[in-house]
Amino acid sequence: MPIDVVLVGYPIWWGEAPRIMSTFIDSYDFSGKTLAAFCTSASSGFGNSDSALRSAASGATWLKGQRFSAGASVDDVMKWANGLGIN
Ligand SMILES: Cc1cc2nc3c(=O)[nH]c(=O)nc-3n(C[C@H](O)[C@H](O)[C@H](O)COP(=O)(O)O)c2cc1C
């Protein structure tokens, strides 16, 4: 079954997404896919951490991202994911 939705999760490092996340996005063709970014951080906000990722996969539909605190649980993330309106 083809994958249509990708949730891209990462920790905030120095106010940004770790560089390897850009490498990941650059490595695949996400055209026509639906993507949503989420991050964890000690205190920084989500900010524009996903903007580089968005521009690297501009053919994808990006949903609104979400920042979680470093101690977020799987349940927290699942609640957000389930509210995105995706299958
Ligand atoms: C190299 C490094 C840089 C970090 N920079 C930030 C930062 O700029 N802002 C922040 O709130 N947290 C920062 N943190 C904390 C991480 O975001 C936090 O540890 C992470 O979200 C928790 O996920 P983990 O359990 O996978 O480490 C940094 C952590 C590391 C290791």
The ligand as a Tripos MOL2 file, in Angstrom:
@<TRIPOS>MOLECULE
LIG
   31    33     1     0     0
SMALL
NO_CHARGES

@<TRIPOS>ATOM
      1 C1         22.4920   19.6280   20.5820 C.3       1 LIG1
      2 C2         21.1920   20.0010   21.2410 C.ar      1 LIG1
      3 C3         20.6570   21.2620   21.0090 C.ar      1 LIG1
      4 C4         19.4370   21.6130   21.6020 C.ar      1 LIG1
      5 N1         18.9050   22.8570   21.3460 N.ar      1 LIG1
      6 C5         17.7250   23.2000   21.9220 C.ar      1 LIG1
      7 C6         17.1400   24.4850   21.6670 C.ar      1 LIG1
      8 O1         17.6560   25.3310   20.9220 O.2       1 LIG1
      9 N2         15.9630   24.7700   22.2850 N.ar      1 LIG1
     10 C7         15.3270   23.8800   23.1350 C.ar      1 LIG1
     11 O2         14.2770   24.2080   23.6490 O.2       1 LIG1
     12 N3         15.8530   22.6430   23.3560 N.ar      1 LIG1
     13 C8         17.0310   22.2860   22.7940 C.ar      1 LIG1
     14 N4         17.5520   21.0460   23.0210 N.ar      1 LIG1
     15 C9         16.7720   20.0800   23.8160 C.3       1 LIG1
     16 C10        16.0660   19.0790   22.8910 C.3       1 LIG1
     17 O3         15.1440   19.7250   22.0380 O.3       1 LIG1
     18 C11        15.3420   18.0080   23.7440 C.3       1 LIG1
     19 O4         16.3130   17.3120   24.4420 O.3       1 LIG1
     20 C12        14.5880   17.0870   22.8490 C.3       1 LIG1
     21 O5         13.4900   17.7290   22.2440 O.3       1 LIG1
     22 C13        14.0500   15.8920   23.6200 C.3       1 LIG1
     23 O6         14.0720   14.8290   22.7330 O.3       1 LIG1
     24 P1         15.1090   13.6380   22.9730 P.3       1 LIG1
     25 O7         14.5990   12.9060   24.1790 O.co2     1 LIG1
     26 O8         15.0320   12.8530   21.7220 O.co2     1 LIG1
     27 O9         16.4440   14.2910   23.2170 O.co2     1 LIG1
     28 C14        18.7610   20.6850   22.4480 C.ar      1 LIG1
     29 C15        19.3300   19.4160   22.6630 C.ar      1 LIG1
     30 C16        20.5160   19.0720   22.0720 C.ar      1 LIG1
     31 C17        21.0960   17.6980   22.3170 C.3       1 LIG1
@<TRIPOS>BOND
     1     1     2 1
     2     2     3 ar
     3     2    30 ar
     4     3     4 ar
     5     4     5 ar
     6     4    28 ar
     7     5     6 ar
     8     6     7 ar
     9     6    13 1
    10     7     8 2
    11     7     9 ar
    12     9    10 ar
    13    10    11 2
    14    10    12 ar
    15    12    13 ar
    16    13    14 ar
    17    14    15 1
    18    14    28 ar
    19    15    16 1
    20    16    17 1
    21    16    18 1
    22    18    19 1
    23    18    20 1
    24    20    21 1
    25    20    22 1
    26    22    23 1
    27    23    24 1
    28    24    25 2
    29    24    26 1
    30    24    27 1
    31    28    29 ar
    32    29    30 ar
    33    30    31 1
@<TRIPOS>SUBSTRUCTURE
     1 LIG1         1 GROUP 0 **** ****
